[in-house]
Each structure stands twice: as structure tokens, then as C-alpha cells.
Amino acid sequence: MLSRSLTTVSRMAPQALASRQYSITAPRPPTEISQKLKVTIIPGDGVGPELIYTVQDIVKQTGIPIEFEEVFLSEVHYTRSASIENAVKSISKNNNVALKGAIEESAVLHTEGELQGLNMRLRKALDLFANVVHIKTLDGIKTRHGKKLDFVIVREQTEGEYSSLEHQLVPGVIECLKISTRPKCERIAKFAFDYATKTGRKKVTAVHKANIMKLGDGLFLKTCQDVAKQYPKIEFESMIIDNTCMQLVSRPEQFDVMVMPNLYGNIIDNLAAGLVGGAGVVPGQSVGRDFVIYEPGSRHSFQEAMGRSIANPTAMILCTANMLNHLHLDAWGNSLRQAVQDVVKEGKVRTRDVGGYATTVDFADAVIDKFRI
């Protein structure tokens, strides 16, 4: 376990790192375990720092070959926050990858005349157009349905209702603009179908409200239908958002890959997370052409739990495992994911959100004990 010799770790390191030769961020694979990859961490607000620091402790104790550079972004502590430019610079030099906690939206920027929050500004600066959340039942966590769920939610997150284009026409009358463009609808649709093809999934469901928003959501639906014709081996269906919510509650097992505009995706992410155990167990990622940010699928800062060590770190640790796979540290990523699954399945260490009394640190220690490579 952790008492294994450094020789054993060094012997396994070349195999674990060999596949990095094809990574755009690592032109030549390192030959020693001391050559660690650097990634940016953005702790965020609420319990975000606790979860991020838990991951750092796991990385240190297990010898995972990555190093972190911290960037503090916050709207709650806006005067102490780094700029978006500094965050982008850090991510750009650290393999184009970041691990991020939730950033609490605050009224500070709004009072200064800025409607776009730090989350949206960061996504737009890095062009993180696709949010991907994997909804999967974990053995050991009791759910309401008792069904094995495994589906993916793909959300366009650079336009739609979150374009921050709002203004007051006359006192008491606010106009909010929802932006839909064909290039971005096509981009997210192709991403969803490509994801389904790459991961061996069989069906893509486009979620919309084109029966009411005939032009905006009509464009999204028509674009998805056109893109679907290019993927004849992938089944395609469309579903109105209100029916989708009902179907998720009644028969969630019918879904495979779901693709939708910004606001619907935000709602569905949280609804679906509740089906498999809540915000603490669902990992997510925001994907662009050049950059990836790994963050929990349900973006809750959980301010009321701050400093109490009761937050569930499962989602953040799984995000880290996914990040390791992205960096081609597959042996490390798979081992970390397996350690989390073993702890959850065993059921001896549970945080409060899933029916236990363990602390955040207790869960992290259990993962470290289960870690094998």
C-alpha cells in the first residue's frame, strides 16, 4: 500500500506515463516519477477549498505525479480575487487543465455594472463551450429508484439565457435576451454525437422547448436534426424539456446521451444528480477546443457547511481521476477511481449526505488506504 518502496513506484512510472507522448501538452514523455505534470487549481468558495485541499492531500500521500498551482477566484471575496486574465495565463501554462471548486455568484459585480459573473467570464475566455456531466449509479449508495443509471448530459454553456444581456426598458420592465446561433448549436450537437460515437453509446436525445420558443429553440432542434443525419449509427430523438423532467423522475434508465441549451442543462444536471446520490457524488467537466476544467457536476458552493468538514469529496476526487486520464496518467487515474468506488461500495465510511457520519477527511483517508497501483 503506501508503505511500498519508491523503487516499486519508479518501476511502474514509465508504463503509467508512456502514453503521454501523444499529448499536445507533453511533447516528450518523462522517464522518471520526479517529472510531474502541473495543473491549475481554483478552490472557489464555500466548501470548495476544503475539497480541493483534500485532493491535494490524496495526491501527496499516494504519490500521484502532478503538482498544483493555485489561483484564487472569488466573487464573495472579490477584492482578493485574481483576475480572469491571470487564471487563463495559469491554465495555459499548466497543460491547459484546471481542477475547480464552485465559485459563488455574488451581487458585487452587479453593483459595479457587470452582469457577467466570474464563472461565465472564465468559460468564455477559454471557450469552454461544452459542459459534460456523467450520471452514474455508484454501488453502495442507496437511491430512490434502485436502478442502475449510466447516462451523460451535454450542455452548451456559452450562450442561451446566460448571455448576460439584460436591460431595463422602463422602470419595472426588464428585458432579458436569449441568444442562439447556428454555429454554436451545430458545435454542441456534433460534440454530443462525437462523444456518443467515441464512448460506444447508442442514442442522443436533444432537449428543447421549440413548441413555445419556435425560433430560438427551433434553431437548436433543427440543427440537431441535421447533424443527426451525419451519424446514422446513433439513434436520435428529441424531447420537450418539461416532459424530460417527468421522464427523468419516472424512467431515467431510458437516457444515454442528452444534449441541450444552457439553462435546461443547468436544471437537468441538478435533477439528475439527485437520482444517484446528490451533488457530492457527480463529477463534471467543462470542455473547449484547447482547455478542460474539471469540477463537480452540480455547482453548489455549500456555504453553510464551510469549515465543518462534512462535505462529500467523492465528486471532486472523481474529477481528479478523470483529469489524470485526460493527462494520460491512466494507471493513476484508474487506481484513484477504483479506490473511491471501493470505499463507497464497502459503506463503512459515509458522509452525512449519503447517510453516514464520516468527515471529509475520514473519507479521504479511506480512499488513501484503498489506493493501489
C-alpha atoms as one frame of an Amber mdcrd trajectory, in Angstrom:
protein
   0.000   0.000   0.000   1.504   3.386   0.925   4.410   1.629   2.558   5.561
   0.241  -0.785   9.059   1.244  -1.724   9.977   4.096  -4.006  11.622   1.528
  -6.234   8.280  -0.108  -6.933   6.685   3.227  -7.770   9.568   4.191 -10.028
   9.360   0.845 -11.801   5.681   1.402 -12.639   6.003   5.056 -13.573   7.212
   4.619 -17.181   4.224   2.425 -18.059   1.818   4.847 -16.391   3.281   7.820
 -18.225   4.231   6.286 -21.566   1.061   7.223 -23.408   1.695  10.918 -22.827
   3.870  11.070 -25.952   0.762  11.899 -27.988  -0.488  14.645 -25.676  -0.377
  18.153 -27.075   0.727  19.296 -23.633   3.649  16.899 -23.260   5.717  16.521
 -26.436   8.126  14.033 -24.810   7.197  11.548 -22.093   9.094  11.801 -18.831
  11.128   8.801 -17.797  11.202   9.443 -14.062   8.497   9.823 -11.477  10.052
  13.133 -10.433   8.881  14.698 -13.685   5.446  15.752 -12.521   2.758  17.427
 -14.587   1.493  20.781 -13.388  -2.178  21.722 -13.300  -4.017  24.779 -12.038
  -6.373  24.563  -9.067  -9.131  27.083  -8.406 -10.513  26.369  -4.898 -13.564
  28.608  -5.263 -15.924  29.451  -2.392 -17.823  27.587   0.329 -16.561  24.021
   0.733 -14.552  24.268  -2.493 -11.218  24.925  -0.729 -11.777  22.004   1.664
 -12.462  19.649  -1.242  -9.501  20.900  -3.253  -7.135  20.617  -0.294  -8.451
  17.094   0.334  -7.450  16.188  -3.214  -4.022  17.733  -2.654  -3.547  15.546
   0.420  -4.565  12.419  -1.505  -2.158  13.297  -4.318   0.676  13.818  -1.833
   0.015  10.646   0.148  -0.384   8.381  -2.887   2.473   9.787  -4.942   0.349
  10.760  -7.937   2.789  12.615 -10.238   1.093  16.004 -10.515   1.788  19.407
  -8.992  -0.666  22.224  -8.409  -0.549  25.956  -8.968  -3.314  27.726  -7.060
  -5.296  30.638  -8.443  -7.829  32.292  -6.146 -11.018  33.337  -7.957 -13.982
  34.547  -5.912 -16.918  36.908  -6.154 -17.547  36.642  -2.419 -14.011  37.896
  -1.704 -13.764  39.907  -4.886 -11.105  42.365  -3.691  -8.742  39.456  -3.016
  -9.574  37.581  -6.199  -7.159  37.133  -9.062  -8.214  38.394 -12.470  -9.652
  36.192 -15.202  -6.561  37.039 -17.244  -4.291  35.623 -14.540  -6.396  32.462
 -14.322  -6.252  31.961 -18.087  -2.490  32.518 -18.075  -2.005  29.938 -15.317
  -4.175  27.316 -17.034  -2.451  27.942 -20.372   0.996  27.207 -18.969  -0.138
  24.249 -16.843  -1.121  21.741 -19.544  -4.353  23.630 -20.362  -6.062  21.873
 -17.447  -7.595  23.026 -14.153  -9.374  21.497 -11.174 -12.024  23.858  -9.860
 -14.390  24.264  -6.934 -17.695  26.145  -7.152 -17.500  29.945  -7.344 -20.427
  31.550  -5.534 -22.281  34.137  -7.599 -22.349  37.480  -5.779 -24.049  40.846
  -6.129 -20.682  42.637  -6.028 -20.093  42.586  -9.773 -23.705  43.516 -10.471
 -23.476  46.656  -8.345 -20.423  47.628 -10.361 -22.412  47.331 -13.594 -21.054
  43.905 -14.595 -23.804  41.324 -15.207 -21.474  38.519 -16.235 -20.098  36.557
 -13.271 -16.623  35.059 -12.936 -17.869  31.596 -13.911 -19.241  32.774 -17.240
 -16.289  35.051 -17.909 -13.859  32.186 -17.374 -15.826  29.878 -19.664 -15.952
  32.486 -22.398 -12.274  33.401 -22.027 -11.320  29.731 -22.521 -14.235  28.998
 -24.891 -15.421  26.111 -22.713 -18.496  25.502 -24.820 -19.491  22.038 -23.561
 -20.322  21.021 -20.009 -20.283  17.230 -19.630 -21.805  15.561 -16.559 -21.727
  11.783 -16.155 -24.689  10.476 -14.166 -23.813   7.016 -12.905 -25.073   4.938
 -10.005 -22.346   4.019  -7.508 -22.566   0.651  -5.772 -23.047   1.340  -2.086
 -25.219   4.455  -2.401 -28.924   3.820  -1.967 -31.083   5.665  -4.487 -34.830
   6.211  -4.741 -35.169   4.196  -7.931 -32.819   1.386  -7.096 -31.921   1.281
 -10.788 -28.510   1.177 -12.439 -28.220   4.518 -14.215 -25.481   5.488 -16.648
 -26.089   8.471 -18.903 -24.345  11.687 -19.913 -25.644  15.261 -20.028 -24.045
  17.593 -22.582 -24.864  21.265 -22.118 -23.990  24.246 -24.303 -22.697  26.870
 -21.876 -21.520  29.950 -23.749 -24.833  31.448 -24.897 -28.568  30.986 -24.380
 -30.208  32.583 -21.339 -26.819  33.005 -19.664 -25.559  35.534 -22.196 -25.932
  38.284 -19.554 -27.732  40.560 -21.973 -30.314  42.252 -19.765 -31.571  45.804
 -19.513 -34.412  47.824 -18.063 -36.705  49.246 -20.730 -38.671  51.421 -18.311
 -38.849  51.249 -14.517 -40.274  47.871 -13.556 -39.849  46.275 -17.009 -36.758
  44.118 -17.607 -35.829  42.580 -20.944 -33.535  39.513 -20.982 -32.179  38.236
 -24.277 -31.678  34.549 -25.066 -29.025  34.154 -27.753 -28.986  31.139 -30.066
 -26.610  30.916 -33.032 -26.376  28.219 -35.654 -22.573  27.724 -35.372 -22.756
  27.102 -31.622 -25.846  24.891 -31.888 -24.048  22.851 -34.531 -20.857  22.694
 -32.467 -22.572  21.334 -29.361 -24.667  18.877 -31.394 -21.576  17.492 -33.133
 -19.813  17.275 -29.785 -22.651  15.177 -28.356 -22.715  12.814 -31.329 -18.927
  12.529 -31.400 -18.950  11.794 -27.667 -21.566   9.091 -28.171 -19.541   7.557
 -31.003 -16.259   7.640 -29.091 -17.675   6.130 -25.891 -19.792   3.461 -27.574
 -23.186   4.919 -26.700 -26.245   4.289 -28.810 -28.643   7.228 -28.520 -28.646
  11.032 -28.364 -31.650  12.938 -27.007 -32.000  16.652 -27.874 -33.874  18.531
 -25.140 -35.711  21.704 -26.185 -38.791  23.917 -25.890 -39.315  24.556 -29.593
 -43.077  24.238 -29.252 -43.067  27.634 -27.479 -39.750  29.260 -28.451 -40.189
  28.463 -32.104 -37.255  30.477 -33.417 -34.615  30.146 -30.669 -35.145  26.528
 -29.625 -36.454  25.792 -33.112 -32.980  26.606 -34.440 -31.377  24.318 -31.860
 -33.728  21.433 -32.648 -33.402  21.801 -36.432 -29.613  21.918 -36.144 -29.561
  18.754 -34.018 -31.801  17.009 -36.547 -29.466  17.992 -39.389 -26.358  16.852
 -37.506 -28.041  13.541 -36.601 -28.209  12.653 -40.310 -24.399  12.535 -40.335
 -24.399   9.798 -37.672 -26.706   7.044 -38.989 -25.481   4.505 -36.417 -26.570
   6.700 -33.499 -30.274   6.742 -32.646 -31.688  10.263 -32.343 -34.760  11.550
 -30.561 -35.993  14.941 -29.342 -37.898  15.693 -26.171 -39.538  18.825 -24.737
 -37.875  19.971 -21.509 -40.936  19.609 -19.259 -41.538  16.051 -20.452 -37.826
  15.363 -19.977 -38.074  16.266 -16.296 -41.003  13.904 -15.856 -39.229  11.106
 -17.721 -36.094  11.546 -15.611 -38.132  11.102 -12.445 -40.194   8.165 -13.760
 -37.927   6.295 -16.208 -34.379   7.709 -16.113 -32.833   4.499 -17.462 -34.109
   5.338 -20.972 -31.474   8.055 -21.491 -27.970   7.627 -22.894 -26.535  10.959
 -24.115 -28.599  14.118 -23.666 -27.759  17.421 -25.386 -29.435  20.728 -24.567
 -29.077  24.525 -24.358 -27.608  26.327 -21.369 -30.472  26.879 -18.919 -32.078
  23.472 -19.438 -28.719  21.825 -18.857 -28.246  23.633 -15.566 -31.611  22.371
 -14.317 -31.243  18.817 -15.641 -27.711  18.470 -14.187 -29.053  19.043 -10.687
 -32.196  16.960 -11.143 -30.169  14.022 -12.439 -27.573  14.318  -9.674 -30.361
  13.822  -7.170 -31.194  10.484  -8.796 -27.805   8.950  -7.925 -26.996  10.416
  -4.515 -26.761  14.175  -4.822 -24.309  16.927  -5.630 -21.464  15.303  -3.731
 -21.070  12.254  -5.957 -21.390  13.503  -9.557 -18.254  14.646 -11.443 -18.305
  17.010 -14.402 -16.055  18.854 -16.804 -16.158  21.933 -18.986 -14.582  21.279
 -22.369 -13.245  23.592 -25.046 -11.080  23.097 -28.102  -7.872  23.703 -26.148
  -8.791  23.696 -22.459 -10.566  21.486 -19.917 -11.730  22.392 -16.410 -12.770
  19.574 -14.084 -15.385  20.461 -11.481 -18.318  18.779  -9.706 -21.346  18.264
 -11.940 -23.637  20.179  -9.572 -22.014  23.511  -8.907 -23.019  24.192  -5.315
 -20.646  26.095  -3.037 -22.479  24.690   0.057 -21.661  27.780   2.112 -23.498
  26.503   5.201 -21.052  23.579   5.511 -17.906  25.682   5.166 -15.263  24.784
   7.739 -17.263  21.880   9.221 -15.580  19.051   7.254 -18.897  17.431   6.365
 -18.879  17.880   2.572 -18.715  14.764   0.417 -15.443  14.816  -1.590 -16.444
  11.946  -3.914 -17.254  14.175  -6.908 -14.039  16.181  -6.593 -11.900  13.048
  -6.269 -13.601  11.507  -9.312 -12.951  14.764 -11.179  -9.283  14.322 -10.302
  -9.321  10.746 -11.613 -10.871  11.951 -14.880  -8.237  14.682 -15.092  -5.466
  12.102 -14.674  -6.928  10.062 -17.537  -7.042  13.217 -19.665  -3.355  13.779
 -18.920  -2.663  10.164 -19.977  -1.770   9.137 -16.438  -4.194   6.271 -16.896
  -2.804   3.887 -14.271  -3.041   6.590 -11.614  -6.470   7.787 -12.703  -7.946
   4.293 -12.849  -6.451   3.395  -9.469  -7.843   6.524  -7.841 -11.300   5.919
  -9.300 -11.234   2.308  -8.148 -10.231   3.367  -4.634 -13.233   5.712  -4.445
 -15.577   3.026  -5.743 -14.212   0.520  -3.215 -14.756   2.902  -0.299 -18.292
   3.734  -1.412 -19.201   0.106  -2.041 -17.814  -1.031   1.316 -20.074   1.504
   3.017 -18.066   1.828   6.223 -17.125   5.457   5.620 -20.067   7.650   4.586
 -20.510  11.396   4.765 -23.787  12.829   6.027 -25.354  13.420   2.627 -25.411
   9.667   1.958 -26.489   8.533   5.404 -23.290   8.427   7.446 -21.346  10.458
   9.980 -17.839  10.475   8.491 -15.994  13.719   7.861 -14.442  14.879   4.621
 -11.029  13.915   5.998 -12.274  10.460   7.063 -13.404   9.725   3.520 -10.121
  10.956   2.036  -8.134   8.776   4.462 -10.222   5.759   3.473  -9.501   6.419
  -0.209  -5.790   6.659   0.540  -5.924   3.319   2.374  -7.665   1.663  -0.580
  -5.363   3.131  -3.218  -3.339   0.517  -5.136  -1.162   0.888  -8.192
